[in-house]
Amino acid sequence: MNQVIVIGGGPSGIVAAIFAKRSNNRVLVLEKNSHPFKKLLMTGNGKCNYLNEVYGLSNYHSENIDIVNEILTDSNIQNVRDFFDLLGIVPKIKNGYYYPFSNQATTIQNVLIKEASDRGVEILCDYSVEDVVLEQDGYKVITSHGDFIANQVVLATGSCAAPKTGSDGWGYSLLERLGHSLVKPLPALVQLTSNCPYSKIWDGVRSDVSLELFEDGRMIAKEEGEVQLTSYGISGICTFNLSHFVTRGLDSSKKEEIHINFVPFIETLITPWMEDYSRKHPNKSLRELLEGFLNYKIVDVILRSTSFQNRESYSSLTKEEKIVLCHALRSFSMEITGTKGFDSCQVCNGGLRLDEVSSSTMESKKLSGFYVVGELLDMNGNCGGYNLTTCWISGMLAGKSIGEYYD
């Protein structure tokens, strides 16, 4: 009997195991935690955003983006949708985001574990893998509870994002020991820190904004949505989606700045809009005028940063001062000094170079019978179920390749 060992009981690992299981091979999942899917249960605030209606390369990042396109084909994405439909998952679709209608990540966890069990996949928890050694006829997998011999190995250990869930980056070091190359893993989908002197004032405020990211003075990316203003900097989905660029830039010693447009609802030139708005409300003070459309804490920061906190009215400002105020409203600048790091990030950018695996099977081009799936790959996405989608697809491709080989 052929033995397949999957290292890691997360989304990509369990899906790989499900599709690898055939009558004449044994599939064994080794999970270091006390139960599978520890990280999955945290996604989408426990609701598990597992897919999205809209796909495209603009939602992904990689040093080999063309290979991402070979993996995220329409047919592969449809196969994932069909798979969850067959499992009985009824989706709740909100703004393109797929959630189980139960609004519980445990729904995804339970159906996948049951499917794996029904197919005869064995899942061993509290098994920490210490090394994988290439043997003449396969691989020796050395664990905390003894050694296993495998014909095929699927590496699905996750990245080094959120290490409290068990993702400690061990898979990266194993890949390098086995002769593979990495794009340096860095935090992604993570909060950004700043040296902004006003951050403690606006701490806790949420606001609908647009963000522009400037790198060495050049605008390189833009996002719209809700930002969370914090004592250390900024957070929120639109912030997370820019963090990939920020971490790569900071790692290359580039200057990173975020410009916040606090008035994205003003589609015309802001100065004429403010003139008209102030004329309609002549009895309001400058602070009262701004609080008509901004949180009072943001108003306080705007007035402090422009030194207008003691000005009585908008009409008391000179033409030049009005331009300064409007610029602060539409393009409030803050230098980004770092991130909250691996402990707080949802995924990593970087990982195993995609040109070292087959885009159709996820098999290593350097080692026969060795597959790499999930977050270990240099293929990270924006918020919205994109990263779980790569886990489902890569696990499915690896599992099908193994299962069909031994069918």
N, C-alpha and C positions, 0 to 999 in steps of 0.2 A: 504494500500500500504506500502510495506517495504521501508525504507529509508536508503540509504548508503551514508555516508559522507566521502569524500577523503580530507584529510588535506594536501594541497600542490599541486600546479599546475605545477610541473616539469615533467620530462620524466616518472618516475615510477608512479606518481600519475595520470597523464592523461591516460596512458595505462591501469592502473588498472580500471579507471572509464569507459573506452571504453568497456572492457571485462566484467565489472560488470553489465552493462546496459542490462536489459531485460524488457519485456513489463509490468511486474507486480511489478517493483521496481523503485524508484526514486533515481537517482545518482546525488549528488551535490558535486562539487569541490570548496573548499574554498582556495583562493589564496591571500596571504598577499600583493603581489606586484600589480602594476597597470595592469600587463598583465602576462600571463603564460610564462614559458620557458625563464626567464631572464638569467639564467646561461647557458642554452643550447646554446643561441645565441653567447656566447663567446668561445665555444669549437672549437678546430681545427682552431684557429685564424679566427673564424667566418664562417668556412667552414663545421664544424660539422663532425668529424670522428665518425661515429655512430656504426660501426661494424669492425670486422677483419676477415681475411680468416683463421687465425691460432689460435687455442685455446689449452689450457693446464694449469694445475695447476701451472706451473712455472711462469705463468703470473699473479698469484693472491697471496694474502697474507691474512691470517686469523689465529686466534688461534684454529679454528675448520676447518682446510683445507679439511678434509674428507667430511664435509657437503657441502663445496663449490662444490665438485665433484658431489654431489647429485643434486645440483641446476643447474650447468652448463652442463647438459647432451646434447648429440648430438641432441636429438629430440627437446629439448627446444631451442637450438640455431637455429636449422632449422625452428622452428615455428616463430622465430623472423624474419629470412630472408623472410619467406613466407608472414609474415604480412606486411613488408615494400614493398614487391613485389605487394601485393594486393592493397596497398595504391598508387601505381604508382610511387614509388621512383626508378629512374634509377641510379644505383650506378656507381661511378667512382672509380676503385680499383687501388691504388698506393702503391706499396711495402706491399701489404696485407691489407692496410687501406681502409675502405669503406667511401666514401664521396658521397653526392648527386651530380649528374652530373652537376647540376647548380653551384656547389661550394658555396652554400649559406645555412647557418643554418636555415634561414627563410623558406626554402623549407620544412624541417622536421617540423618546428613549424606549418606552415600553414596546412599541410595535416593532422596532428594529431588533431589540433583544429577543422578542418572541419569534420573529422571522428567522433569526440566526439559530435559535434553539430548535425550531421546527425542521430546519434543514440539516441539523446535526452538527452545527458548529459548536466547538467546546470553548468556553471562556473561563480562563483561570485568572482570578483577581489576586492582588497582593503579590504578584510575581514581578520582581524588578529585574530587567535584563541588564547584564553587566558587560557583555561583549558579544559580537558575532564574528566567528572565525571561518574563513573560507576553507572548505575541505575538498578532497578530490572529487567527491560525488555530490556535493551540496554545501551545507553550512552547519556549523555547530553554534547553537544559541546558548550562551552561558547565562544562567539566571541565579537568583538568590535561593532557589529551591532545586538546583540541579541543572544538568545540561540536556538539551534536545538536539536531535539531528533533523534537518529539514532539507527537502529538495528545492523548495522555493521559500523565500522570505519576503514579506511585505513590511516595509518600514513605515510606520504611521504614528510616530511618537509625538507629533506636534512640534511647534516652534518653541521659543523661549518666552512667549507672551503669557502673562498671568501664571507665573511659576507656582502659585499656591494651588493651582489645579493639577499640578504634576508635570506641566510643560517646562522642563528645565533646560532645554537645548541639547540634551544628551545626543539626540539623533544627528545633530550637526557634526559633533565630534566624531561619531561613528562613520559618517559619510566621508569625512576627511581621512580617517584612518584607512578606509577602504579605497582610497585613491580618487575621490570625487572633489569637485571644486565648488566653492560657495560664493555667492554674492553676499557681502557682509550683512548679516541680519541686524536690523535696527527696528525700534518700536514703530508701529503704525496704528491708526485708529486710536489715538491717544491725546490726552489733554496737553495744551501748550503753555509753557511758563513764560513770564515776561518781567522786565524790570520797570514796568509802568508804575509811576509813583502814586497813581490814584486807584489801584486795584482794590485796596481794602474798602474804599468808599462804595464801590458798586457790587461788592461781594453778594452773591445770591440772586442777582437779577437775571431774568431771562428776557431776551428781546429778539424780535424778528429783524434780521439784518441781511446785508450782503457783505461778504468778506473778499478782499483782494490780497493775494500773497505776492509780495515783492522780494525778489532775491537779487542782492547786489544792485538794487535800484531799478530792476526790471520786473514788471508784472508778469508772473508765470502761471497763475491759476486763480480761479474765482469760484466761490460757492455762495449759495443763498440758503437761508433757513434760520432756525432758532439757535442763537448762541447763548451759552451760559457764562456769565461774567463772574469770575471768582477772585479770591484774594491773591492767588498765584498767577492768574492769567485768564485763559478762556478755555471753554469746553463746549460740548454739544456736537451734533452730527456734522454740521458744516465745518466745524473745526477739525474733527476727526478726518474728514475727507481731504483736508489739506496737509495733514500731519506727515504723510509719506514724503511729500516734497521737502517739508521742513527738516525732517531728520536726515535726509540725504544731503541737503544743503549745509546744515550745521556740521555734519561729519566731514564735509569738504571745506570747512572754515569760511563758509559764505555768510553774508549778513542777511538775516531773514526778518521781514517786517510784515505785519498784518495791518491793513487799512480797513476800518469798520465804517460801513455806511449805515448809520442809525435811522435813515429816512428813505428806505428803498421804495416806499410808496409814492415818493415824489418823482414822477417820470419826466418832468420838465426841468429847466434850469432852476436850481434851488433859490438863487437870490431873488428873482421876480416872484417866486412862490411865497417866500418869507415876507416880502414887501406887501403882497396882497393879503396874506394871513394877518399881519400886524395891523393893517388898515381896518380889517373887519373886527378887530378886538383892541381898540385904542386905549381902553382903560386897564388893560392887563400889564403887569410888570413884565420885565424880560423873563424872569424865572417862571411866572405864571403862564406866560405865552408858550414857553418850551414844554412845560408840564402838560400842555394840552395834547401832546402827542408822544411824549417820552416819559419813562419812569423817572421819578424825582431824583433817584440816585445817579442816573445817567446825566440828568440835567446838572446836578452838582458837579460832576466830573467835567462836563463840557465848559461850564462857567469858570471852574478853577483853572483848567488847562489854558483857557484864553485870557485869564485874569479879568473877566467881566462879572465876577460874582457880586460886585457892589454897584453895578449899573442898574438904574431904575427901569429903563424901558428900551425897547428895540430902537425906537426913533432917536434915542440919545446917542446911539453909536454913529461913528463916522462911516463914510462909504468904505474905507479900508477895513475898519473894524467889523463891519457887516460881512465882508468877504472872508475875514478870518473866522468868524463865527460859523458861517455857512460851510466853510471848508472842514471845520471840526465836526460838524454834524454829518457831512457826507463822506469824509475821509479821515476819521480819527486814527492816528498812527501809533502803533506800539511795536517795539522791538521784541522779537521772540528769542529768548535766551536758551531754551531747552524744552524738554517734555517731562511728563511724570514717569517716564521710563517703562521698563519691561513689566514691573509689578502692576502697572495700571493699564497697559495697552491691551487691545483686544486681539490683535494679530501682529505679525512681524512683516516688514518688507525685506526682501532678500531671501536667501536660502539656496537650495541646490539649483545650479544652472540648468535651465530647461533643455539646453542642447545636449545634456548628458543623459537624458531619458528619451524613450520613444513616446511621441505625442499620442500614439494610438493605443499603447499598452501600459505605459508608465514603467516599463522595464529599463533598468540601467543599461546604457550602452557600453559600460565597462565591465559589468558582472552579469553573467547569464543567470536567470532565475532570481534576480534581486530587483525588487520593485520599490519605488518611493512614491508616496501619496500624501495628499493633504497639505498642511501648513508648512511642511519641510521644503516645499517647492518654492522657487522664486516666482511667485504668482499671487499677489495679494490684491484684494478688491476694496471698494468703498463700502460704507455701511449700506445695508439693504438686502442681506441674504447672499451677497456675492461670494463671500469667502466660504460659506457652507456649501454653496453650489460647486465650487472647485473641489471641495472634499468629496461630495457625492460623486461627481464625475470621475475624478482620478481614482477613487476607490472602485467604482464600477468598472472602469477600463482595465485596471489591474486584475480584479477578480474574474472578469470575463475571459481575459487572456489566459489565466491559469486554468480556469474551469473548462474552457474549450479545448485546451491542450490535452487535458486528461479525460475529456468526455468519452 
